[in-house]
């Protein structure tokens, strides 16, 4: 924290009535007696936070304040400035956009440092203030990575055939850990490590979209894969067959489970790491993004004593998250909930979880039979994918259990045809199925840079809107430092709730086609995925392009 001028900070605190005169006078007296600064005293006494102190200083200096934890800076910008310079002046080039360097710095009055940055980069410099600790942490991440990503480090690994990839002192250990930590910090769901003919490509999936990040040299690929295999307990000598595994990884805030998939490719083994955070305890139905009417109907269905509720959608559409939120909403000491999953993605104390193990003949079907002998009230089956699992699930729903599961269909109504195709009799479907919730995930507009949008006419038409005759006034994210220029930050769900009432039950028994069942469901009030998306566009939550991408009519 930079030394504060007592008079300037005192006047600002008093003029804006941020603190009482008595608190300011007391802090000022302590600062004088200790030959310290008033800001440090105020933070120590917890009258102000470091963020508040620096935000006030930014106001006095006429520059923005940057709360670094809210941003995703590009670590590759470390290449722009020498490490010694940024460490000496406590600064970092956050962004490099349109010929302008955005420099976060502890002291915005350090004109010598700013001039050096301008001279070295030959670009204009915009300055913002950041917390000293946050800037130093960013410097450590950026320049610490560059140390062991240098070619000399890579070559030393290659030149040592007996390199121990389990020795914590090896640079490759730090490399893999930092790669995962950075992906977790960016809230990524997956890390893709892809060897090419001449280089190594690393991408992370953030908000459902892949984003390329700084990659190590290709020479480190073999050591990286070996390290991942070791911690995943895979066979490091086997390089020609696919392998799957998992391991625990400790981040700064919590533990995460990393699911590993290794696939031989033309230029070497490609690795995908799926990052599973233990978020089940904090998930609730309110967080999913359903409108209130649909949420009330879904909660009413979940309160049923028996029947089957399905969630449909493609891989990565958030089905598991919805099922956990549903189970949490009905969990209580009086309810026995058992889940059979492949794999168990979130661990929670609220339910008993069973991991499918095909080698031990523990499949969804065999597991279900055993679960039914455990006197459950609610059963969650990870996926209905075969006739045996489907029939046992239906029988459980008909004999006094609430069954929650997933199916892979494009919309909610198609789940009926899917069950029928698997081999479930129509009369069993009609009497056991309570509802199907279809869903997709779309990216949310960044709230920091939201502005009115004018999409091209064909994008409107892709979601069934007439661009010349619509009351929808879409927004978009212009792109800013917080969203790294993408215009999006986070995701929300689009939902379609298909409820099986008496009329629809009759249609199912008569094996009516999906179009007929869908028409009856819409007449009964079912909101289609695309229409839920249009409502979220109207509310400024997402863009026309996003709804067209995940739920459009093509």
N, C-alpha and C positions, 0 to 999 in steps of 0.2 A: 504494500500500500504506500503510495507516494505521500510525502510530508505535506500536511495541509497548512495553509495560512490561517491562523486562528481567527483573525478579523473577518476574512471572507466567508468562512464556513459558519462562524457565529452569526453574522448578519443574515445569511441565507436561512439558517434554522429559525431565527427569531422572526424574520420578515414573513416567512411562510407558515409560521406557527407549527412547525414540525415537532419541536420539543418545547417544554416549558422553560422560561428564563432561569428557573432554579436549577434544572438539569444542565443547561448550557453553562451556567456560571460554575457549577461544581466540576464539570469536566474540564473547563478552561483552567480552573485553579490546579487541578491534578496535573494537567499537561505542563503548566509552568513549573510546578514543584519537581516534576520528574524530567524536565527538559525534553519532553516528548511532544507529540502532536495531538491535537484535540480529537482528530478522527480515530486514532488508535484507541484513545481512552473511551470514546463513545461506543466503539465496537466491543471493547473488552467488557464494558459495563452492560452490554446488550441493550443499549438504548437505540442503536442503529445497527443494521447489518452492513457487511462490506459492500454488498450490492447497492444498498441505499446510499452509502457514502460516495461510491464511484458514480452513481447516477446523478447525484447532486453536483459532483465535480464536473461531470460532462455538461450539465446545464450551464455552469459558470463559464466553462471553456467554449461553449457554443459548438460542441461536437456530439455525435450520437454516443450512447452507451450500448455496448454489446455484451449481453449475458451469454457467454460462450456455451454453456450447456444447452441452450436453445438452438444452436446452429450446428451444421454439419460441414465444417471446413474441409477443403481439399488438401490432404496431407502432401500431395505431390508439389504443392507450392513451396515446400522446403527447398526445392532446387533453385528457387529464385534468389535466395539470400544465403550468405555463409552462416554457419551455425554460431560462430564466435560473436558475430554482430548481433544476432537476434537474442542471444543469451545475455549479452552485455547491456542491451537496452530494453530487455523484456518486451519483445514485440513479435508479431508473426503476420505474414501476408495471408490473410484469410481467403480472399478471392481475387481473381484476375479476370475481369470481364470488360470487354470493349475498350481495351487499352488503359484501364484504370485499376491500380492495386488498392484493395481495401485492407488497410493496415490496422490491426488491433494492437494497442500499445498501452503500457501502464501510464506513461507521462506524455500527454499530447503536446506539451510545451518543449519537448526534446527535439528542437528543430534540427540539430546536428544529425540525429538518427534518421529523421524523415528525409532530409536532403540526401543522405547516403543511399537510402532506398530508392529515391527518385533517380539518382545518378547511376546506380548499379542496374536498375531495371529499364531505365530510359522510358519510363511511363509516369503518368500522373498518379498521385497518391491521395486517397481519401483516408482520413484518420478517424478511428473510433476508440473509445476507452474500454478496457476490460479489466477484470479482477486479476491481480498479480498471480495468485495461485492457479487460476484457470489458464492464463497464458503460459505459465511455466509447464503445466501439465500437457498443453498442446505441443509445446516445443519438445518435450520428452518423447511424446508419441511420434512426432514427425521426424525428428533428427535421430532418435534412438533407432527407428526402423531403418533409416538410411545406412546406419553403421554396419548392420549385418546383412544388408542387401547389396553391399558393394561387391563388385566382381571378384575382388581379391578374397573375400570371405567365401564366396561361392566356389572359387577355385580350390581353396584349402579343403573344403568339404569333399570335392571331387577327387582330389589327389590323395585322400586318406581312405583307402578301401575298408578299413575296419572302424569307420566312424560309428560311434554308438549313438543311435537316434533316441536312446532312452536316457542319455546323460544330460541332466538339467543344465549343465554348463555349455552345451552346444548351442551355437547361434540358431540352428534350425528349430530348436525348441521354442525360443523366444519368437521366432518368425511365425510359427503356427499359432502360438498363443495370441500374439498381437493381431494376426489376421482375423481370428475369431472374435477377439475383444472389439476390434473396430467394426466388424459386421454387427455385433450385438449393439454397439453404441448407435449405429445407424438404423437400428430396429429392423434389420434384415431377417428374412425367414430362411434363406438358403445362401450357401457359398458354392460357386462353381469354379473348380480348378481344372483348366483345360490346356493340355500341351499342344503346341502347334509344331510346324516344321522348323521354325526359326525363333519362336518366342513362346512364353507362357502367358496365358490369358486368365485373369481372375475377375469374376463378376459376382455381384451380390444382388439378390432379389429384394427390393424394397417396395412395399405397397403393391406387390404383385408384378412389378416390372423390373427386368434385369438392368443393372447399372455397372459399368466397368470401373474397376478401381486399380490403383497402382499394383503392378505384379512384380514378383521377384524375377531374377534371371532364369532362363530355361534350365541352366545348369543345376539349379537347386530342386528341380521337379522331383527327381528320384528320392532325394533325402526327405522332402516334404511328405511325399506319399508314404514312405517307410515310417516316418514318425506318426502319421495318422493311423496307419495300420497297427503299429505297436500299441497305441493307447486304446484302439478299438478291438484289440486281441484278434487281429486277422493274420493270415499267413503272409509274411513279407516276402517269402520265396516264390509265391504264386503270383505271376503277373499276366497270365493268359486267360484267366477265368474271372467272371464277376464275383465280387464279394460284398457282403453287407455286414455292418456292425454298428456299435454305438459306444459312447463314452460320456462321462460326466465332465463338465468344464465349469470352473468357478470364475465368475465375472466379478466386477467391482461391487455390484449390488446384490447378486443372487447367483444360485447355481443354475446351469442350463444343461439339458440333455442334448448331445450332438449325435444325430443319426447319420451314419456314413454309408455311402454307396460308391463302390469302386468298379469302373467299367473299362476294360481294355479297348483302346482305340488305335488308329493307324500310327499316331506319333507317341503313344505311351498311354498310361492309365489316367483316365479322367475321373475326378473325384467330385462328388456333390455332398456337401454337409448340410443337413437340415437342422436348424436351430429350434429347439423346443424349450421354451421358457415355462416354468411352472406357474402359470397365470390362472389356473382354474379357480383358486380361492377368491380371486378378485372379479371374475366374470359374472355378470348378471344380465338378465334379459333386457334391462333398461339400457345397457351399453351397446346393444346390437344394432340399433338404428331403425327399429320397427315404428310405424306410426301408432298412435295410442289405440285406435280402434282395432287394428290387427293384433297388437300386444294383448289387449283385453281378451280377445277371442282365443288367442293361443294359450294364455294362462288358464282360461276356463277349461280348455281341452285337457291341459296337463293335470287338472284337478280331478279328472275322471279316475275311477277306481280300477278300471280295466279297459283294454283296447290297445290298438297299435297306432303310434304316431311316427311318421317317417319324415326325414329331412333329405331333400334331393339337391343335386348340383354336381358340377365337375370337381375334379381334384383341386384343392386349393381355394375352394369357395367358402370355407369357414364352417363346414358342417359339424366338425368335432367341437368347435367353440360353442355353437348353438346348442348341441346336445348337453355339454357340460353346464351351460347357463340354465337349460331346462331342468337338469337334475338338481342343480343348486336351489332352484326356486321351489322345489317340492321336498327337499331333504329336511329331515327332522329326526330326533331321537326315536320317534314312533314309526319311522319308515325304513325298511330294509331295502337298500339299493345295491345291486350288483351289476358290474359292467364287464363285458367280454370284448377285448380290443386287440387289434393287430396293426401296429403295436400300441402299447399304452403310451399315449402322447403326453398327457398331463397327469401328475400324481396328486391325489387329494385325499384328505382324511374323511371326507364326507361319504365316500362310497367304497365298497370293496371291489377291487379291480383284478381281473384275470387276464393274463397275457396268453394269446394263442401260441401254441407250440406244436407245429405239425409233426416234428420228429417224435414227440411224445404222444401223438394221436390226440392232441388237445386242439380241436378245430372249433369253429363257431358252433357247429351242430352238436358235437360231443360235449363241448363246454356247456351248451344250453341245457342239455339233459341233466348234467350234474348241478347246475345252478337251480333248476326247478326243485331239486331236493333240498335246497338251502332255505326254503320258505321265504322267497323274495316278495316284496310288494311291487318293486319297479325293476325291470331288467333293461339294460342298455346293450344292444348288440352292435358292434362296430360297423358291420355292413351285411346286408342280405345279398348274397351273391350266388346262391345255389338253391335247388329245390328243397333239400333237407333242412337247411337253416330257415328257409322261408316257412315251411310247413310247421316246424316246431315253434317258431315265433308266433305264427297265427294261432296255433293251439294254446300257447301260453296266454295270448291276449284274450282268448275266449274262455279261459278257465280262471279268471280273476286276477290277472296281472296286467300292469301297464308296461307295454313294451315300446322302447324307443330305439330307432335304428336309422340307417341311411341306405339310399339306393342311388344309382347313377342314371338319372334321366334329365332331359333338357328342361322340362317343366313339371309342375306338380301333378297335373292330371295324368301324364304319361306313366306315373308310378303304378297306376292300376293295370295298364297293359303290360308293364314290366313284370309285375307279380304273376299275371296270367301267363305270360310267356315262360316264366320260370317253371310253372307247373302247379300253381295254387288255384284251386277251384274258385270260380266267380262268387258262389254263394258264401264261401269262407271269407273272401276279401270284403264283401259287402257287409258282413256282420262283425268283422274284427277291426277294419280300418276306420280310425276316427278322423284323421287329417294327414295331409302331406304339406310340408313347408318347403317350397323351392327357394333357392337363394343364390345370389352372386355377390361378389365384393367389388366395389368400384372405389377409385381414389377420391379423397375429399379435396376440395379447393383449399389452398393455403390461406388462412385467415389474415395473414400479414400483407398479402399482395392481391387481394381479391378486387376485381374491377368488372364493369359490364363487358359482355362479349357479343360478337356478331358472327356466329358460325356460318359457313356456306350453306346454301339451301339443301344440298344433298344430305348433309348431316341431320338436319331437321327431319327429312323424309325417312331416314334410316330408323327413326323411332316413331314413325307414324304421325308426325306433326306437319301441318301445312305452314311453310315459312311466311306466307303472305297473310295467314289468318290464324294467329295464335296469340294468347295472352301471356305466354311464357317469356320472361325476360332473363335470359341466361347470364351467368357470371363465369369468370375464369380467373385463374391465378396468373398474374403478369410474370411471375418469376422473381425471386428475391434471394437474399443470402440464406434465409432460414430454410427454404425449400430447395436450395441449390439450383435455382433457376428452372425447376420443373413446373412450378405452379401448383403442385399437389403436396399435401402433407397428411399422412394417415389414410385410413379407409373407412367406409361405411357399407352397410349391407342393403341390397335390394331384395324384397321378399314378395312371395306369392303364396297365400294360404288357401289351400283347397280343403274344405270341410265336407265330410260325407254326411249329408242329411238323408231323410227318408226317400226323397225323390231320386237323388243320385244313387242311393243304395239299390233302388229298383233298376236303374239303368245299368249298373254294374252286373247285377244278376242276369240281365237279358243280354249281356255281352255287347252293349252298344259301343260304337267306335269312340275314340278319344275326343273327336270334334264335337260329338253330341253331348258327351259328359261335360266337356269344357264349356259349352254354351249354357248348359244348365247351371254350372258353378258360377259363371259370370252373372247370370240372371239372379242368382242368390246372393250376389255381392262380392264375389272374389275379385280382388284387384290383381291384375297381371304384373309380372316383373317389370315390364317396360313402363307401365303406368305408375308404379311406385317410383321408378327412376325419374319420370317426368315431374313427379311431385317434389322429389329431392332437388331437381334442377330449379324448380320454381322457388324453393326455399333457400337457394344459393349454396347448397351443400356440395354439389358436384357439377360437372359440365355435360353438355350435350354429347360431346365426343366420347366421354367415359361411358355414358349409358348406352350409346350406340355400340361401343366396343364389347360390353359384357352382356347386354340384353337386347340389342337391336334386332331388327327384322331382316337385316342383310341387304 
